[in-house]
């Protein structure tokens, strides 16, 4: 697994051993960032279910100002920390342990507010809706925030979700990527 573009292009990232964490494939990550191109530079990124931190680190490599990584698994947190250090991003990244499904009090009222969010929960475990619900109630998003949700094609994005709207969806094999907008 490597950084696809930007200042850190080609930098190898560490991964979690085993199948408990499913990092976003390089090809899919490249596609995501091609779609998001003008939303990344200067962005304040929130990477939920961060896994290896690849999405947030890729965003920083491509010009995002800052990324906050949230995950609940100790093995993932250790790998994210290792990747942040190996990419020398300590001053542009923050790592938080938090159970995204229970709540996002760990980032509640974080300022400045985030304007680009990645959500990549374990597939087919019905975690998308509670993650979006808790994200909305964290009060840490700017108006017009872009949210990218990577999920199984069998798990749909609910259409009755508070201030979120589905702007686009792209299928990549068994993965569906939903691009949401946030309207306060």
N, C-alpha and C positions, 0 to 999 in steps of 0.2 A: 504494500500500500504506500503510495507516494502522493505528494502534493502535485496537482495537475498544472497549475498556472500561478503567475505572479512572482513576487520576490523570492519565495521559497520553492519555486518550481523544481521538481525532481527530488526534494527532500524526502527521505524515507521516514515513515511513521511506524511506531511500535504498535502492536495489536495485542488484544487479550487472547490468551490461549483457550482453546476449546470452542464450543459452539454457543456459549451463553450470550456473547455479544456478536451482532451481525453488522459489521461496518458497511457503510455505503460504498458500493463498487466504484472504482475509478471512473469508469465510463459513464455511470449514472451521475456521479458528482460533476464531471465535466459538462454534461448536458444541463444539469441544474444551474451551474454558474454561467453558462452561455445564455440561458433564459433570464437570469437575474442580473446580467452584466451591469446595467446602470443603477442598480439598487445596492450594490456592494460597497463602492468607494465611499469612505467616511462613515459607514454604518456602525451602529452599536448593536452587536449581535448577541442573541440568546440562543444557546444550543442545548435543547432539552433532550433527555435520554442520550446524552452526548457520546457514550460508548468509548470511542478512541479519541474523540475530539476532532476528527478529520474535517467535519463540515465547518466548524468554527475556525479552525486553523487555516483551512483553505480560504475562508472569507478574509481573514487577516492578511494572508499572503496576497490577496487580490485587492487590498486597499481598505478593508474595514478598519475602523479606528480601535475597536475593542471587542472582545468576546467574553461572555460569561458562560461557563459550562456547568450544567447541573445533571447529576446522575446519582443513583442510590446504591450502586454496587461498588464495593471496595476495590475489586480488581479493575473495574473501569476507571475509577478515580485515580488509582495508582498509574495506569497507563496514560491517562490524560495528563497528569502531572509530569510524567516522563516526556511526553511529546511536547508539552509547553516548554519545558527546560531545554530539550534538545534543539528546539527551533528558536531559542532565546526570546521567548515572548512573555516572560514573567511580568513585564511592565504594561502589557496590553491584554492580559488575560486574567480571569479570576475563576477559581474552581470552587463549587459548592456541593456538598452532599445534601440531597433532598429527595423526598418521596413525592414525585410529581403528581401521582394519582391521589394522594391524601390531600395535599394543598401545595401552594407555592409561597407560603409565608416567608421562606428563606430569601425571596427576592421582592417581597411586597414593598411597594413604593420605592423601588430602586430608582435613583436619579443619577444621571440623566436617563430618560426613558429609552427603551429599546425600539429600534425601527426595522429590524430584520430578525426573524425567529425561525429556527429549524426544530422540528419535532419528528423524531424517528423512534417511536416506541416499538417494543417487541410486537411482531405481527400477530394478527388474529386473536388478540387478548382483550379487545374492547377497551383500549386505553386512550384512544384518540379523543373521544367526547369528554371524559373527565380532565384530560390534560388541557383541552381548550377552555373548558369551564374554569379551571383553576388559573389558567393564564389570564383570562378576562378579569377575574376577581383579584389578581395580584396588583392591578392598577399600575403596571410598569411599562405600558405600551404607548407609543406616540400614535396620533391619528394617522391613518394610511400606512400603518406598519404592514410589511409583507411577511406572511407566515407560510413556510413550506413544510408540508406534512408528507412524510414518506410512510406508506402503509400498504397492507395487503389489498389486492383488488376485491377480496371478499369482505373487507371492512370499509363501509362507506362513511363519508363525512356527513354528519347530521346537518340538515339545512336550516334547522330552527335554533341555531347557536348564537344567541345574544347579538353581539356586534360584529360577527364575522360574516364574510360573503365569499363564496367560491368564485374566483376569477378564471381559473383554468385548471384542467387536469390532464396529466400525460401518463400513458401506460408504458411501462418498461418491463416486459415479461410478466412475472407474477407481482410486480410492484406497481402501485399507483402513486403518483406524486400529485398532490393537490396544492395549488397556489391560492392562498386566501388573502383577503384584504381585511383590515380592521378599521371600523368606523365607530369612533367614540360617540 
